[in-house]
Amino acid sequence: MNLSKGFVLALVVTLLVLSTMLIQPFLQYVLGAVLLAYVLYPLQIRLEAHVSPMAAALSLEILAVAGFVAPFVVILATVVGSADRILQNFDTDPVQIEVVESRIEELTGQEVDIVGELVSSGREIGTIVFERSTQAFGTITFHLIGIALALFLVYYLLKDGDDLVNWLHRTVPLPRDIQRDLSAEINDVMWGVLFGHVFVAIVQGVVAGTGLVATGVPNALFWTAVMIVLAMVPLVGTIPVWGGAVVYLYLTNEPLLAVGLFVYSVIVVGLTDDYLRPFAVDRYAKLNPAVILLGILGGAYAFGIMGLFFGPVVLGALKAALRVGLDNWSRIDERDVS
């Protein structure tokens, strides 16, 4: 290696390290933007046949924001409404407080001032909140910047997606047919994980949530959202939520509803996981369930919430790279860009 090549290599490595340091704080938002752009890109191609790339990208971004924000607002309103009902039903009668104070004094021999303790605690909490207000403001600002960054990335990934793909083809030092083979393998993994975990999790969560609504479980919409998230994790799924709902119905003297929800969840909800998930994963991703579980858990630790998706994708991409590389090892030094 001559001096010029060594300088270029050192420069690339240095800039790569600095670029990684720049991206690291906003990694969750960057990964989210890449995922959203990947999902929307086929629609971008179709829309570009009728409108400009700029208009197509802007339209899809508005549609995506509306699709994510609207359900979030509904769930948030449901949670806030539930909390408000709990507060309205809470009995704050002073006579009740005096009875509690008297009972505590009888049992312990200590005089207790519940109201005074609550006021004192409120003052301490207020002081803590005031002291940490700057930190909270900084956190909110950071997330707002991250969301804005993700929106910009989605827009430009959609608008300039063709240029990015062409640049990758020119830059990757592999023959063009090997590039196509590797790209097809990784694309299958991406859609397999996306369909086999995200889409199936949504279907499974909605099906399980329908059972909660039918049996009158409180805050069913909120728990449906929780089940959608849990359904992405193998071996966990929606069981903790609908199992807890079955216990709740039984303890509230609704044994028939509890049995009905149990049977519905085991049979109907179970079918969505037993048939849809293997179909998607075996057909597209072709990954062993143990590999998927490792990717999900390891990805969550490495990348945070976005690791639930990108963890299995990384392991699937490694499998694809090994297969394509070994199959074409004798030709891998060729440079055919035709």
C-alpha positions in Angstrom: 0.0 0.0 0.0 1.5 3.3 -1.1 1.3 6.6 0.9 -1.6 8.0 -1.1 -3.8 4.9 -0.6 -2.9 4.8 3.1 -3.9 8.5 3.5 -7.2 7.9 1.8 -7.9 4.8 3.9 -7.0 6.7 7.1 -9.2 9.6 6.1 -12.2 7.4 5.3 -11.8 5.6 8.7 -11.6 8.8 10.6 -14.6 10.3 8.9 -16.5 7.1 9.4 -15.8 7.2 13.1 -16.9 10.9 13.3 -20.0 10.2 11.3 -20.9 7.4 13.7 -20.5 9.7 16.6 -22.8 12.2 14.9 -25.5 9.6 14.2 -25.4 7.7 17.5 -27.5 10.2 19.6 -30.3 10.0 17.0 -29.9 6.4 16.0 -33.5 5.5 17.0 -34.9 8.2 14.7 -32.6 7.4 11.8 -33.5 3.7 12.0 -37.2 4.6 12.2 -36.9 6.8 9.1 -35.1 4.1 7.1 -37.8 1.6 8.0 -40.6 3.9 7.1 -39.0 5.0 3.9 -38.4 1.3 3.0 -42.1 0.5 3.5 -43.3 3.5 1.5 -40.7 3.3 -1.3 -42.8 0.9 -3.5 -45.7 3.5 -3.3 -43.2 6.3 -4.1 -42.3 4.5 -7.4 -45.9 4.2 -8.4 -46.8 7.8 -7.6 -43.8 9.1 -9.5 -45.5 7.8 -12.7 -48.2 10.5 -12.1 -46.6 13.3 -10.1 -43.2 14.7 -9.5 -40.9 12.9 -7.0 -41.1 15.8 -4.6 -45.0 15.8 -4.6 -45.0 12.0 -4.2 -42.6 12.0 -1.3 -44.5 14.9 0.5 -47.9 13.2 0.0 -46.6 9.9 1.4 -45.0 11.5 4.4 -48.2 13.4 5.2 -50.1 10.1 4.9 -47.6 8.3 7.2 -47.7 11.0 9.8 -51.5 10.9 9.9 -51.5 7.2 10.0 -49.2 7.1 13.1 -50.4 10.2 14.9 -54.1 9.5 14.7 -54.0 6.1 16.5 -51.6 7.6 19.0 -54.0 10.5 19.8 -56.9 8.1 20.1 -55.0 5.8 22.5 -53.7 8.8 24.5 -57.2 10.2 24.8 -58.5 6.9 26.0 -55.8 6.6 28.7 -56.4 10.2 29.8 -60.2 9.6 29.9 -59.7 6.5 32.0 -57.5 8.3 34.5 -60.0 11.1 34.7 -62.8 8.6 35.5 -60.7 7.1 38.2 -60.1 10.5 39.8 -63.8 11.3 39.6 -64.7 8.1 41.3 -62.2 8.5 44.1 -63.9 9.4 47.4 -62.2 12.3 49.1 -64.7 12.7 51.9 -62.9 14.2 55.0 -65.0 11.9 57.2 -63.4 8.9 55.5 -59.9 10.3 56.1 -60.7 10.9 59.8 -61.9 7.3 60.1 -58.7 6.1 58.5 -56.6 8.3 60.9 -58.5 7.0 63.9 -58.0 3.4 62.9 -54.3 3.8 62.3 -54.0 5.5 65.8 -55.8 2.6 67.4 -53.5 0.0 65.8 -50.2 1.8 66.2 -50.7 4.3 69.0 -49.3 7.0 66.7 -51.2 10.1 65.7 -51.2 10.5 61.9 -52.2 13.6 59.9 -52.9 12.2 56.4 -53.9 15.6 55.0 -50.8 17.3 56.4 -48.5 14.5 55.0 -50.1 14.8 51.6 -49.6 18.5 51.5 -45.9 18.1 52.6 -45.4 15.4 50.0 -46.9 17.6 47.4 -44.5 20.4 48.3 -41.5 18.1 48.0 -42.7 16.7 44.7 -43.3 20.3 43.4 -39.7 21.1 44.4 -38.3 18.1 42.7 -40.3 18.8 39.5 -39.1 22.4 39.5 -35.5 21.4 39.9 -35.7 18.9 37.1 -37.8 21.1 34.7 -34.7 22.1 32.8 -33.7 18.5 32.3 -37.3 17.7 31.2 -37.3 20.6 28.8 -34.0 19.4 27.3 -35.4 15.9 26.9 -38.5 17.1 25.1 -36.4 19.3 22.9 -34.2 16.4 22.0 -37.2 14.2 21.0 -38.7 17.0 19.0 -35.4 17.5 17.1 -35.3 13.7 16.5 -38.8 13.6 15.1 -38.1 16.5 12.8 -34.8 14.8 11.7 -36.7 11.6 11.0 -39.3 13.4 8.9 -36.6 15.1 6.8 -34.8 11.8 6.3 -38.0 10.0 5.2 -38.8 12.8 2.7 -35.3 12.8 1.1 -35.0 9.0 1.2 -38.2 8.8 -0.8 -37.5 11.7 -3.1 -33.9 10.7 -3.9 -34.2 6.9 -3.4 -33.3 6.1 -7.0 -30.1 8.1 -6.7 -29.1 6.4 -3.5 -29.7 2.9 -5.0 -27.7 3.8 -8.1 -24.8 5.2 -5.9 -24.7 2.0 -3.9 -24.5 -0.1 -7.1 -21.6 2.0 -8.3 -19.8 2.0 -4.9 -20.1 -1.6 -3.8 -17.1 -3.5 -5.3 -19.1 -6.6 -6.4 -20.2 -7.8 -9.8 -23.6 -6.5 -10.7 -25.3 -10.0 -10.7 -23.9 -10.7 -7.2 -25.2 -7.4 -6.0 -28.7 -8.2 -7.4 -28.6 -11.6 -5.7 -27.5 -10.1 -2.3 -30.1 -7.3 -2.6 -32.9 -9.8 -3.3 -31.9 -11.9 -0.3 -31.8 -8.9 2.1 -35.1 -7.6 0.6 -36.8 -11.0 1.4 -35.5 -10.8 4.9 -36.8 -7.2 5.4 -40.3 -8.0 4.1 -40.3 -11.3 6.0 -39.6 -9.7 9.3 -41.8 -6.8 8.5 -44.8 -9.0 7.5 -44.1 -11.8 9.9 -43.7 -9.6 13.0 -45.1 -6.2 12.5 -48.1 -7.0 10.4 -48.9 -10.2 12.1 -48.5 -8.5 15.5 -51.0 -5.9 14.5 -53.5 -8.5 13.3 -53.0 -10.6 16.5 -53.3 -7.6 18.7 -56.5 -6.4 17.0 -58.0 -9.9 17.1 -57.2 -10.3 20.8 -58.4 -6.7 21.5 -61.8 -7.6 19.9 -62.2 -10.3 22.6 -61.5 -7.7 25.3 -64.1 -5.4 23.9 -66.7 -8.2 23.5 -66.3 -9.2 27.2 -66.3 -5.7 28.5 -62.8 -5.4 29.8 -62.0 -1.8 30.8 -59.6 0.2 28.6 -59.7 -2.4 25.9 -58.2 0.0 23.3 -55.2 0.7 25.4 -54.6 -3.0 26.1 -54.9 -3.7 22.4 -52.0 -1.3 21.7 -50.0 -3.1 24.4 -50.7 -6.5 22.9 -49.6 -5.3 19.5 -46.2 -4.5 20.9 -46.0 -7.7 22.9 -47.0 -9.8 19.9 -43.7 -8.8 18.2 -41.8 -10.8 20.9 -41.8 -14.6 20.4 -42.7 -16.7 23.4 -44.4 -13.7 25.0 -47.1 -12.5 22.6 -50.5 -11.4 23.9 -50.8 -14.0 26.7 -49.9 -11.6 29.6 -52.7 -9.2 28.7 -55.6 -11.5 27.7 -54.5 -13.9 30.5 -54.7 -11.1 33.0 -58.1 -10.1 31.5 -59.4 -13.6 32.1 -58.3 -13.5 35.7 -59.9 -10.0 36.1 -63.2 -11.2 34.7 -63.2 -14.3 37.0 -62.4 -12.2 40.1 -65.2 -9.7 39.2 -67.8 -12.6 39.3 -68.0 -13.0 35.5 -66.9 -16.7 35.2 -68.8 -17.2 31.9 -67.1 -14.2 30.2 -63.8 -15.4 31.6 -64.2 -18.8 30.1 -65.4 -17.4 26.8 -62.4 -15.0 26.6 -60.0 -17.8 27.4 -61.4 -20.1 24.7 -61.5 -17.3 22.2 -58.0 -16.3 22.9 -56.5 -19.8 22.8 -58.2 -20.8 19.6 -58.8 -17.7 17.5 -55.9 -15.5 18.7 -53.6 -18.6 18.7 -54.5 -19.4 15.0 -53.2 -16.0 13.9 -49.8 -16.7 15.4 -49.7 -20.4 14.5 -50.5 -19.9 10.8 -49.7 -16.3 9.7 -46.3 -15.9 11.4 -44.7 -19.2 10.1 -46.1 -18.5 6.6 -44.5 -15.1 6.4 -41.2 -16.0 8.0 -40.7 -19.3 6.2 -41.7 -17.8 2.8 -39.7 -14.6 2.9 -37.2 -14.4 5.7 -36.5 -18.2 6.0 -35.1 -17.7 9.5 -35.2 -20.2 12.4 -37.5 -19.0 15.3 -34.5 -19.2 17.6 -32.5 -16.8 15.4 -35.5 -14.4 15.3 -35.8 -14.5 19.1 -32.1 -13.8 19.4 -32.3 -11.0 16.9 -35.3 -9.4 18.7 -33.8 -9.5 22.2 -30.3 -8.6 21.2 -31.6 -5.9 18.9 -33.6 -4.4 21.7 -30.5 -4.1 23.8 -28.3 -2.8 21.0 -30.7 -0.5 19.2 -33.6 0.1 21.6 -37.2 -0.2 20.5 -36.2 -0.2 16.8 -34.1 -3.3 17.5 -37.3 -5.3 17.7 -37.3 -5.1 13.9 -33.7 -4.5 12.9 -32.2 -7.2 15.1 -33.6 -10.1 13.0 -32.9 -8.2 9.9 -29.2 -7.9 10.8 -28.9 -11.7 11.4 -30.9 -12.4 8.3 -28.6 -10.1 6.3 -25.6 -11.9 7.7 -27.0 -15.2 6.6 -27.7 -13.8 3.1 -24.2 -12.3 2.8 -22.6 -15.6 3.8 -24.7 -17.6 1.3 -24.1 -15.2 -1.6 -20.4 -14.8 -0.7 -19.6 -18.5 -0.4 -21.6 -19.3 -3.6 -19.7 -16.7 -5.6 -16.3 -16.7 -3.8 -14.4 -17.7 -6.9 -15.9 -14.7 -8.9 -15.9 -12.2 -6.1 -12.8 -10.4 -7.3 -14.4 -9.6 -10.6 -15.7 -6.1 -11.3 -18.6 -6.4 -13.7 -20.8 -3.3 -13.6 -22.7 -3.9 -16.8 
